[in-house]
Amino acid sequence: MKQLIDLAQWPRREHFAFFSTFDEPFFGLTATVDCTQAYTEAKLQGVPFFLYYLYHSLQAAQEVEAFRYRVEGEQVVCYDRVHASATIGRPDHTFGFSFIELHDSLPDFVAAANREIEAVQQSTGLRLSDATGRPDVLHCSAVPWVRFTALSHARSFRHADSCPKLSYGQVYLEGATRLLPVSVHVHHGLADGYHVGQFLEAFQRRLNCGS
């Protein structure tokens, strides 16, 4: 479900009009989150850490309305719920796109995600489809080999796109603390640094307590 935003009354109408004229309307930043407790909890529950933090990042995104805005034609809509279109690696070092639906409970999410991961790993090519190309998703990718401090994305400026993009780097130790780099890119007509900060705060809170 989605709601149409009344642009005439929307406080961001000028921001949206301004940044929508840009060849590259996205901006991004990279931050680290403390995943010490989350890593331990994932191991205790027997959940792959990728799926554990993916679940909590999706739940965090639900809390930030700007992460549920999308540009559709000349309009802006707000989706009630957003999911993940995540890149999934294969043993041959290629990857395919997936659609991973957000479920309210972690066990249900992990079960559905594992089925989709298995489907990707049994396939070839990119798996482009209506499902993986849905607008009510976050574009998610893991780069677990690199402790990155910045990240950019390949983009086609001919293809309309307003989905936030989350990338997660290599978990590393700093003393007794486990840290996870997170890159966040958003359409600047829909969101600012304030909203990215809201997302990262919600994500950190969920990693700390698991809810």
TORKOL-4160 file (C-alpha; in steps of 0.2 Angstrom, whole numbers, padded with zeros to 4 digits, m for minus):
211
<pt num="1" X="0000" Y="0000" Z="0000"/>
<pt num="2" X="0006" Y="0018" Z="m0003"/>
<pt num="3" X="m0001" Y="0035" Z="m0001"/>
<pt num="4" X="0001" Y="0050" Z="m0013"/>
<pt num="5" X="0010" Y="0065" Z="m0006"/>
<pt num="6" X="0002" Y="0081" Z="m0009"/>
<pt num="7" X="0016" Y="0091" Z="m0017"/>
<pt num="8" X="0007" Y="0108" Z="m0015"/>
<pt num="9" X="0007" Y="0106" Z="0004"/>
<pt num="10" X="0023" Y="0096" Z="0006"/>
<pt num="11" X="0037" Y="0105" Z="0015"/>
<pt num="12" X="0050" Y="0097" Z="0004"/>
<pt num="13" X="0042" Y="0102" Z="m0012"/>
<pt num="14" X="0056" Y="0115" Z="m0017"/>
<pt num="15" X="0069" Y="0103" Z="m0012"/>
<pt num="16" X="0061" Y="0089" Z="m0022"/>
<pt num="17" X="0059" Y="0101" Z="m0038"/>
<pt num="18" X="0077" Y="0107" Z="m0036"/>
<pt num="19" X="0086" Y="0090" Z="m0034"/>
<pt num="20" X="0075" Y="0081" Z="m0047"/>
<pt num="21" X="0084" Y="0092" Z="m0060"/>
<pt num="22" X="0101" Y="0085" Z="m0056"/>
<pt num="23" X="0109" Y="0071" Z="m0067"/>
<pt num="24" X="0114" Y="0063" Z="m0050"/>
<pt num="25" X="0101" Y="0067" Z="m0036"/>
<pt num="26" X="0108" Y="0054" Z="m0024"/>
<pt num="27" X="0120" Y="0058" Z="m0010"/>
<pt num="28" X="0128" Y="0046" Z="0002"/>
<pt num="29" X="0139" Y="0044" Z="0017"/>
<pt num="30" X="0147" Y="0030" Z="0027"/>
<pt num="31" X="0147" Y="0027" Z="0045"/>
<pt num="32" X="0151" Y="0013" Z="0057"/>
<pt num="33" X="0139" Y="0005" Z="0069"/>
<pt num="34" X="0143" Y="m0005" Z="0085"/>
<pt num="35" X="0137" Y="m0023" Z="0081"/>
<pt num="36" X="0145" Y="m0031" Z="0097"/>
<pt num="37" X="0129" Y="m0037" Z="0105"/>
<pt num="38" X="0120" Y="m0040" Z="0088"/>
<pt num="39" X="0134" Y="m0052" Z="0083"/>
<pt num="40" X="0134" Y="m0062" Z="0099"/>
<pt num="41" X="0115" Y="m0063" Z="0098"/>
<pt num="42" X="0115" Y="m0069" Z="0080"/>
<pt num="43" X="0127" Y="m0083" Z="0085"/>
<pt num="44" X="0116" Y="m0088" Z="0100"/>
<pt num="45" X="0101" Y="m0089" Z="0088"/>
<pt num="46" X="0110" Y="m0098" Z="0074"/>
<pt num="47" X="0106" Y="m0084" Z="0062"/>
<pt num="48" X="0118" Y="m0079" Z="0048"/>
<pt num="49" X="0124" Y="m0062" Z="0053"/>
<pt num="50" X="0120" Y="m0055" Z="0036"/>
<pt num="51" X="0102" Y="m0059" Z="0038"/>
<pt num="52" X="0102" Y="m0053" Z="0056"/>
<pt num="53" X="0108" Y="m0036" Z="0052"/>
<pt num="54" X="0098" Y="m0035" Z="0036"/>
<pt num="55" X="0082" Y="m0038" Z="0046"/>
<pt num="56" X="0086" Y="m0025" Z="0058"/>
<pt num="57" X="0091" Y="m0012" Z="0045"/>
<pt num="58" X="0074" Y="m0015" Z="0036"/>
<pt num="59" X="0065" Y="m0013" Z="0052"/>
<pt num="60" X="0075" Y="0003" Z="0056"/>
<pt num="61" X="0070" Y="0010" Z="0039"/>
<pt num="62" X="0051" Y="0007" Z="0043"/>
<pt num="63" X="0054" Y="0020" Z="0056"/>
<pt num="64" X="0060" Y="0034" Z="0045"/>
<pt num="65" X="0046" Y="0040" Z="0033"/>
<pt num="66" X="0059" Y="0047" Z="0021"/>
<pt num="67" X="0066" Y="0030" Z="0018"/>
<pt num="68" X="0048" Y="0025" Z="0012"/>
<pt num="69" X="0046" Y="0039" Z="m0001"/>
<pt num="70" X="0048" Y="0035" Z="m0019"/>
<pt num="71" X="0047" Y="0046" Z="m0035"/>
<pt num="72" X="0034" Y="0039" Z="m0047"/>
<pt num="73" X="0032" Y="0049" Z="m0063"/>
<pt num="74" X="0030" Y="0067" Z="m0057"/>
<pt num="75" X="0023" Y="0062" Z="m0041"/>
<pt num="76" X="0030" Y="0057" Z="m0024"/>
<pt num="77" X="0022" Y="0042" Z="m0014"/>
<pt num="78" X="0025" Y="0035" Z="0003"/>
<pt num="79" X="0024" Y="0016" Z="0005"/>
<pt num="80" X="0018" Y="0008" Z="0021"/>
<pt num="81" X="0031" Y="m0005" Z="0021"/>
<pt num="82" X="0048" Y="m0007" Z="0012"/>
<pt num="83" X="0057" Y="m0023" Z="0008"/>
<pt num="84" X="0075" Y="m0028" Z="0002"/>
<pt num="85" X="0081" Y="m0031" Z="m0016"/>
<pt num="86" X="0098" Y="m0038" Z="m0010"/>
<pt num="87" X="0113" Y="m0044" Z="m0021"/>
<pt num="88" X="0116" Y="m0063" Z="m0016"/>
<pt num="89" X="0133" Y="m0070" Z="m0020"/>
<pt num="90" X="0136" Y="m0087" Z="m0029"/>
<pt num="91" X="0150" Y="m0100" Z="m0027"/>
<pt num="92" X="0156" Y="m0095" Z="m0044"/>
<pt num="93" X="0158" Y="m0077" Z="m0038"/>
<pt num="94" X="0144" Y="m0070" Z="m0048"/>
<pt num="95" X="0129" Y="m0063" Z="m0040"/>
<pt num="96" X="0110" Y="m0062" Z="m0043"/>
<pt num="97" X="0097" Y="m0050" Z="m0037"/>
<pt num="98" X="0084" Y="m0055" Z="m0025"/>
<pt num="99" X="0068" Y="m0050" Z="m0017"/>
<pt num="100" X="0067" Y="m0052" Z="0002"/>
<pt num="101" X="0051" Y="m0048" Z="0010"/>
<pt num="102" X="0051" Y="m0040" Z="0027"/>
<pt num="103" X="0042" Y="m0051" Z="0040"/>
<pt num="104" X="0037" Y="m0045" Z="0057"/>
<pt num="105" X="0047" Y="m0059" Z="0066"/>
<pt num="106" X="0065" Y="m0063" Z="0064"/>
<pt num="107" X="0062" Y="m0082" Z="0062"/>
<pt num="108" X="0049" Y="m0079" Z="0048"/>
<pt num="109" X="0061" Y="m0067" Z="0039"/>
<pt num="110" X="0076" Y="m0078" Z="0040"/>
<pt num="111" X="0066" Y="m0093" Z="0033"/>
<pt num="112" X="0059" Y="m0083" Z="0018"/>
<pt num="113" X="0076" Y="m0075" Z="0015"/>
<pt num="114" X="0085" Y="m0092" Z="0015"/>
<pt num="115" X="0072" Y="m0099" Z="0002"/>
<pt num="116" X="0076" Y="m0084" Z="m0009"/>
<pt num="117" X="0095" Y="m0085" Z="m0007"/>
<pt num="118" X="0094" Y="m0104" Z="m0012"/>
<pt num="119" X="0084" Y="m0099" Z="m0027"/>
<pt num="120" X="0097" Y="m0086" Z="m0032"/>
<pt num="121" X="0112" Y="m0098" Z="m0029"/>
<pt num="122" X="0103" Y="m0111" Z="m0040"/>
<pt num="123" X="0101" Y="m0099" Z="m0054"/>
<pt num="124" X="0112" Y="m0089" Z="m0066"/>
<pt num="125" X="0113" Y="m0071" Z="m0072"/>
<pt num="126" X="0107" Y="m0056" Z="m0063"/>
<pt num="127" X="0089" Y="m0062" Z="m0061"/>
<pt num="128" X="0081" Y="m0045" Z="m0066"/>
<pt num="129" X="0062" Y="m0046" Z="m0064"/>
<pt num="130" X="0047" Y="m0036" Z="m0058"/>
<pt num="131" X="0050" Y="m0043" Z="m0041"/>
<pt num="132" X="0068" Y="m0038" Z="m0039"/>
<pt num="133" X="0064" Y="m0021" Z="m0048"/>
<pt num="134" X="0050" Y="m0016" Z="m0036"/>
<pt num="135" X="0050" Y="0002" Z="m0030"/>
<pt num="136" X="0045" Y="m0003" Z="m0012"/>
<pt num="137" X="0063" Y="m0009" Z="m0008"/>
<pt num="138" X="0079" Y="m0004" Z="m0002"/>
<pt num="139" X="0094" Y="m0009" Z="m0013"/>
<pt num="140" X="0105" Y="m0019" Z="m0001"/>
<pt num="141" X="0123" Y="m0027" Z="m0004"/>
<pt num="142" X="0136" Y="m0034" Z="0007"/>
<pt num="143" X="0155" Y="m0031" Z="0004"/>
<pt num="144" X="0161" Y="m0043" Z="0018"/>
<pt num="145" X="0179" Y="m0043" Z="0011"/>
<pt num="146" X="0182" Y="m0024" Z="0013"/>
<pt num="147" X="0183" Y="m0013" Z="0029"/>
<pt num="148" X="0177" Y="0002" Z="0017"/>
<pt num="149" X="0177" Y="0020" Z="0023"/>
<pt num="150" X="0167" Y="0026" Z="0007"/>
<pt num="151" X="0158" Y="0018" Z="m0007"/>
<pt num="152" X="0150" Y="0024" Z="m0024"/>
<pt num="153" X="0137" Y="0015" Z="m0035"/>
<pt num="154" X="0135" Y="0011" Z="m0053"/>
<pt num="155" X="0120" Y="0021" Z="m0059"/>
<pt num="156" X="0111" Y="0023" Z="m0076"/>
<pt num="157" X="0105" Y="0041" Z="m0077"/>
<pt num="158" X="0092" Y="0036" Z="m0090"/>
<pt num="159" X="0084" Y="0024" Z="m0077"/>
<pt num="160" X="0072" Y="0033" Z="m0065"/>
<pt num="161" X="0077" Y="0027" Z="m0047"/>
<pt num="162" X="0073" Y="0034" Z="m0030"/>
<pt num="163" X="0076" Y="0018" Z="m0019"/>
<pt num="164" X="0089" Y="0020" Z="m0004"/>
<pt num="165" X="0104" Y="0010" Z="m0006"/>
<pt num="166" X="0112" Y="0002" Z="0009"/>
<pt num="167" X="0129" Y="m0007" Z="0008"/>
<pt num="168" X="0137" Y="m0016" Z="0023"/>
<pt num="169" X="0156" Y="m0019" Z="0024"/>
<pt num="170" X="0168" Y="m0031" Z="0034"/>
<pt num="171" X="0165" Y="m0033" Z="0052"/>
<pt num="172" X="0180" Y="m0029" Z="0062"/>
<pt num="173" X="0187" Y="m0028" Z="0080"/>
<pt num="174" X="0193" Y="m0012" Z="0088"/>
<pt num="175" X="0198" Y="m0018" Z="0105"/>
<pt num="176" X="0183" Y="m0028" Z="0112"/>
<pt num="177" X="0171" Y="m0019" Z="0100"/>
<pt num="178" X="0164" Y="m0026" Z="0084"/>
<pt num="179" X="0161" Y="m0013" Z="0071"/>
<pt num="180" X="0151" Y="m0013" Z="0054"/>
<pt num="181" X="0154" Y="0000" Z="0041"/>
<pt num="182" X="0137" Y="0005" Z="0033"/>
<pt num="183" X="0135" Y="0015" Z="0017"/>
<pt num="184" X="0119" Y="0024" Z="0014"/>
<pt num="185" X="0114" Y="0033" Z="m0002"/>
<pt num="186" X="0097" Y="0042" Z="m0004"/>
<pt num="187" X="0088" Y="0053" Z="m0016"/>
<pt num="188" X="0092" Y="0071" Z="m0010"/>
<pt num="189" X="0075" Y="0077" Z="m0016"/>
<pt num="190" X="0067" Y="0065" Z="m0003"/>
<pt num="191" X="0079" Y="0064" Z="0011"/>
<pt num="192" X="0093" Y="0074" Z="0019"/>
<pt num="193" X="0108" Y="0070" Z="0031"/>
<pt num="194" X="0095" Y="0072" Z="0046"/>
<pt num="195" X="0085" Y="0057" Z="0039"/>
<pt num="196" X="0101" Y="0046" Z="0036"/>
<pt num="197" X="0105" Y="0050" Z="0054"/>
<pt num="198" X="0088" Y="0045" Z="0060"/>
<pt num="199" X="0090" Y="0028" Z="0051"/>
<pt num="200" X="0107" Y="0025" Z="0058"/>
<pt num="201" X="0101" Y="0029" Z="0075"/>
<pt num="202" X="0087" Y="0017" Z="0074"/>
<pt num="203" X="0098" Y="0004" Z="0066"/>
<pt num="204" X="0110" Y="0006" Z="0081"/>
<pt num="205" X="0097" Y="0005" Z="0094"/>
<pt num="206" X="0090" Y="m0011" Z="0086"/>
<pt num="207" X="0107" Y="m0019" Z="0085"/>
<pt num="208" X="0110" Y="m0015" Z="0104"/>
<pt num="209" X="0094" Y="m0023" Z="0110"/>
<pt num="210" X="0087" Y="m0034" Z="0095"/>
<pt num="211" X="0070" Y="m0025" Z="0094"/>
